């Protein structure tokens, strides 16, 4: 099949002929991708079509994933939720906020309602932007990425998925099929710094997940390094698990310093490296106070 598209507003229409593959199921999609390695997968298209319209990319072929039912459903796996890579953000917000509150909070900040209806978590991961809103909650909770190709399937921990700015472990011929996210075992927070809450690329972002049963803390940092990051030293901070009333501002501020130290930011048009570190320190202290207070209130 051939297709045409129109360039961005203000430029002359551009005619482009390219192969457009529309598989009926996932197995066919993997076979097509193996046979047409140059094909670019199309899910929500919220990143890809912007790049096409502004002439930043010219795919030789596209592989339309929007009709694949296998990718557009989520399932309850007991202690985790398996989210198909084609599930849009709007459904994560509407259907999974009680079991995945951190991811749902991040999903609320993605673009406009129209973008949330189209954009997908799998597409966000495939783009692998350091500023992706969905990445910090996945890191904070220890999610796993399911990847498939015609040759087989594999699962990659999210912490090992990103390899560089907009680069990941995905190999030619592979698709992200699902993300498995542990259910919340305690309060979670997602904080994003930008000129507004949504429809903006984050200056920096942070996710924090608290697990009272395992006495564990998880972090995820966005838009403050070449890849989304965790803050291992912050995760290991000594918290007063047995005597929650001993939690204080000094502890929260130390946590903030450790998160900021884990960041690897740069100066760019959205903010300076120094500002990002400062903002992360403030956000981290605030997030830890919130999850600790919420957990204490629930257990009292």
VMD Tcl script that draws the C-alpha trace (Angstrom):
set ca {
  {0.00 0.00 0.00}
  {1.21 3.56 -0.66}
  {0.35 6.58 1.43}
  {0.73 10.34 1.38}
  {1.11 12.94 4.08}
  {1.11 16.71 4.32}
  {4.00 18.69 5.75}
  {3.67 20.97 8.77}
  {1.51 24.06 8.62}
  {3.16 26.88 6.71}
  {5.07 24.64 4.33}
  {4.09 23.27 0.95}
  {2.36 19.87 0.85}
  {4.78 17.02 0.35}
  {3.93 13.84 -1.49}
  {5.76 10.76 -0.31}
  {5.23 7.20 -1.43}
  {6.22 4.55 1.05}
  {5.18 1.08 2.14}
  {2.45 1.04 4.76}
  {1.94 -2.35 6.41}
  {-1.17 -3.07 8.47}
  {-0.87 -6.51 10.13}
  {-3.91 -8.36 11.45}
  {-2.20 -9.72 14.55}
  {1.07 -9.63 16.46}
  {2.57 -12.68 14.77}
  {2.02 -11.10 11.38}
  {3.48 -7.82 12.63}
  {6.67 -9.59 13.73}
  {6.95 -11.43 10.42}
  {6.50 -8.18 8.49}
  {9.07 -6.40 10.61}
  {11.56 -9.19 10.04}
  {10.98 -8.97 6.29}
  {10.98 -5.16 6.19}
  {13.61 -4.19 8.74}
  {13.42 -0.53 7.63}
  {9.75 -0.26 8.68}
  {9.07 2.16 11.54}
  {6.38 0.96 14.00}
  {3.40 3.31 14.34}
  {1.30 3.17 17.53}
  {-0.14 6.47 18.80}
  {2.03 8.45 16.39}
  {2.28 11.39 18.80}
  {6.06 11.55 18.40}
  {6.56 9.94 15.01}
  {4.07 12.01 13.04}
  {5.42 15.27 14.45}
  {8.86 14.28 13.19}
  {7.40 13.33 9.81}
  {5.41 16.54 9.46}
  {8.43 18.67 10.30}
  {10.62 16.69 7.89}
  {12.89 15.43 10.66}
  {12.41 11.86 9.46}
  {11.31 10.18 6.26}
  {10.45 6.53 6.94}
  {10.82 4.21 3.99}
  {7.99 2.12 5.47}
  {5.60 2.12 8.40}
  {4.15 -0.76 10.39}
  {0.71 0.14 11.76}
  {0.22 -1.43 15.22}
  {-3.04 0.32 16.08}
  {-5.24 -2.63 15.10}
  {-3.45 -5.23 17.21}
  {-5.78 -6.22 20.04}
  {-2.94 -8.09 21.82}
  {-1.15 -4.80 22.44}
  {-4.17 -2.79 23.56}
  {-5.16 -4.67 26.71}
  {-3.88 -4.90 30.27}
  {-4.15 -7.90 32.60}
  {-3.99 -8.39 36.36}
  {-1.07 -10.72 37.11}
  {-1.63 -10.90 40.87}
  {1.15 -8.79 42.34}
  {1.72 -6.90 39.08}
  {-0.13 -5.48 36.10}
  {0.87 -6.37 32.56}
  {0.16 -3.39 30.30}
  {0.11 -3.94 26.56}
  {2.40 -1.54 24.74}
  {-0.55 -0.10 22.82}
  {-2.61 0.85 25.88}
  {-3.05 4.65 25.79}
  {-2.29 6.93 28.72}
  {-5.96 7.83 29.13}
  {-6.79 4.24 30.03}
  {-3.92 4.02 32.50}
  {-5.34 7.08 34.25}
  {-8.94 5.86 34.15}
  {-8.43 2.17 34.91}
  {-5.19 1.70 36.84}
  {-4.86 4.68 39.20}
  {-5.65 2.67 42.33}
  {-3.06 -0.07 41.69}
  {-0.41 1.97 39.83}
  {-0.80 5.47 41.31}
  {2.67 6.72 40.35}
  {2.32 5.71 36.71}
  {-1.22 7.10 36.57}
  {-0.03 10.42 38.03}
  {2.70 10.64 35.39}
  {0.23 9.71 32.65}
  {-2.01 12.62 33.65}
  {0.79 15.05 32.80}
  {1.31 13.77 29.25}
  {0.21 16.29 26.64}
  {-3.45 17.17 26.18}
  {-6.50 14.88 26.52}
  {-6.24 14.17 22.80}
  {-2.59 13.14 23.15}
  {-3.38 10.96 26.17}
  {-6.07 9.22 24.12}
  {-3.55 8.37 21.40}
  {-0.14 8.22 23.05}
  {1.03 4.91 24.49}
  {3.45 3.78 27.16}
  {5.12 1.46 24.65}
  {5.69 4.32 22.25}
  {7.16 6.42 25.06}
  {9.62 3.64 25.84}
  {10.50 3.05 22.20}
  {11.34 6.74 21.78}
  {13.55 6.41 24.89}
  {13.65 10.15 25.52}
  {15.34 11.10 28.83}
  {12.31 13.36 29.41}
  {9.64 10.69 28.90}
  {7.00 11.14 31.61}
  {6.28 7.42 31.94}
  {9.86 6.40 32.62}
  {10.47 7.57 36.24}
  {7.53 5.61 37.76}
  {8.63 2.49 35.91}
  {12.14 2.87 37.33}
  {10.86 3.58 40.85}
  {8.77 0.41 40.88}
  {11.19 -1.92 39.09}
  {9.07 -2.59 36.00}
  {10.08 -5.02 33.24}
  {9.84 -4.53 29.47}
  {8.66 -7.39 27.26}
  {10.25 -7.42 23.80}
  {9.38 -9.69 20.87}
  {10.70 -10.44 17.40}
  {10.18 -13.17 14.85}
  {13.12 -14.97 16.48}
  {11.66 -15.02 19.99}
  {10.87 -13.02 23.09}
  {12.83 -11.57 25.97}
  {12.22 -9.50 29.11}
  {14.48 -6.60 30.14}
  {14.44 -4.76 33.50}
  {13.57 -1.14 32.87}
  {16.80 -0.03 34.56}
  {18.74 -1.84 31.82}
  {16.51 -0.74 28.93}
  {17.90 2.75 28.25}
  {21.40 2.97 26.76}
  {21.72 6.65 25.78}
  {19.75 9.71 24.68}
  {16.83 8.28 22.68}
  {18.57 4.91 22.53}
  {17.61 1.59 24.06}
  {18.39 -2.11 23.91}
  {15.81 -2.61 21.14}
  {17.36 -4.38 18.16}
  {16.21 -4.14 14.54}
  {13.16 -6.35 14.08}
  {12.05 -6.07 17.72}
  {8.86 -4.59 19.17}
  {7.93 -3.71 22.72}
  {4.86 -5.81 23.46}
  {4.12 -5.08 27.12}
  {5.34 -3.57 30.36}
  {4.88 -5.45 33.64}
  {4.61 -3.08 36.59}
  {4.47 -4.24 40.24}
  {1.33 -3.11 42.03}
  {1.82 -0.36 44.56}
  {2.72 -1.70 48.01}
  {2.53 1.78 49.53}
  {2.14 5.43 48.58}
  {3.71 6.74 45.38}
  {4.42 10.21 44.05}
  {5.27 11.76 40.68}
  {6.42 15.37 40.48}
  {7.19 17.22 37.27}
  {8.82 20.64 36.90}
  {7.86 22.64 33.83}
  {6.15 25.82 32.73}
  {2.83 24.05 33.34}
  {1.59 20.65 34.51}
  {0.97 19.14 31.09}
  {1.56 19.79 27.37}
  {5.19 20.54 28.14}
  {8.49 18.66 28.13}
  {9.70 18.32 31.70}
  {12.59 20.44 32.94}
  {13.00 17.55 35.36}
  {10.74 14.95 36.93}
  {10.83 12.52 39.81}
  {8.96 9.43 40.93}
  {9.11 7.94 44.42}
  {7.58 4.63 45.52}
  {7.43 3.47 49.14}
  {6.97 -0.18 50.12}
  {6.21 -0.55 53.83}
  {6.12 -4.35 53.85}
  {9.55 -4.71 52.25}
  {10.84 -1.52 53.88}
  {12.04 -0.36 50.51}
  {12.20 2.94 48.68}
  {12.38 3.38 44.90}
  {13.24 6.41 42.79}
  {13.12 7.41 39.14}
  {14.54 10.62 37.65}
  {13.55 12.12 34.31}
  {15.00 14.87 32.12}
  {18.16 15.22 34.20}
  {20.64 12.93 32.47}
  {21.40 11.24 29.16}
  {18.89 8.54 30.13}
  {16.17 8.23 32.77}
  {17.96 7.44 36.03}
  {17.56 5.94 39.47}
  {19.15 7.30 42.64}
  {20.58 4.22 44.42}
  {22.14 6.16 47.30}
  {18.82 7.89 47.94}
  {17.01 4.54 47.83}
  {19.33 3.28 50.58}
  {18.72 6.14 52.99}
  {18.05 4.94 56.54}
  {14.39 5.55 57.32}
  {12.79 5.09 60.78}
  {10.60 2.18 59.68}
  {9.93 0.96 63.23}
  {9.41 4.43 64.70}
  {7.81 6.53 61.93}
  {7.40 9.51 64.23}
  {11.17 10.06 64.09}
  {10.96 11.09 60.44}
  {11.96 14.76 60.17}
  {12.84 17.53 57.72}
  {16.56 16.83 57.98}
  {15.97 13.30 56.70}
  {13.82 14.54 53.83}
  {16.43 17.12 52.87}
  {19.22 14.53 52.94}
  {17.12 12.39 50.63}
  {16.77 15.40 48.33}
  {20.54 15.93 48.28}
  {21.13 12.31 47.36}
  {18.60 12.44 44.51}
  {20.17 15.64 43.17}
  {23.63 14.05 43.38}
  {22.45 11.11 41.26}
  {21.31 13.40 38.44}
  {23.54 14.11 35.44}
  {21.87 17.18 33.95}
  {23.01 19.61 31.26}
  {22.21 23.21 30.43}
  {19.64 23.51 27.64}
  {16.80 25.75 26.48}
  {14.48 24.48 29.23}
  {16.80 25.02 32.18}
  {20.32 24.92 33.57}
  {21.99 21.93 35.15}
  {22.17 23.79 38.47}
  {18.45 24.55 38.38}
  {17.59 20.93 37.62}
  {19.62 19.70 40.57}
  {18.01 22.27 42.87}
  {14.52 21.41 41.61}
  {15.12 17.69 42.05}
  {16.32 18.20 45.62}
  {13.17 20.16 46.45}
  {10.89 17.69 44.67}
  {12.54 14.68 46.32}
  {12.23 16.09 49.85}
  {8.60 17.00 49.15}
  {7.80 13.60 47.64}
  {9.36 11.67 50.53}
  {7.42 13.73 53.07}
  {4.20 13.01 51.19}
  {4.65 9.25 50.85}
  {5.84 8.90 54.43}
  {2.92 10.89 55.80}
  {0.43 8.96 53.67}
  {1.90 5.61 54.75}
  {1.86 6.59 58.41}
  {-1.72 7.79 58.19}
  {-2.80 4.49 56.61}
  {-1.06 2.38 59.23}
  {-2.20 4.40 62.25}
}
mol new
graphics top color blue
foreach p $ca { graphics top sphere $p radius 0.5 }
foreach p [lrange $ca 0 end-1] q [lrange $ca 1 end] { graphics top cylinder $p $q radius 0.2 }
display resetview
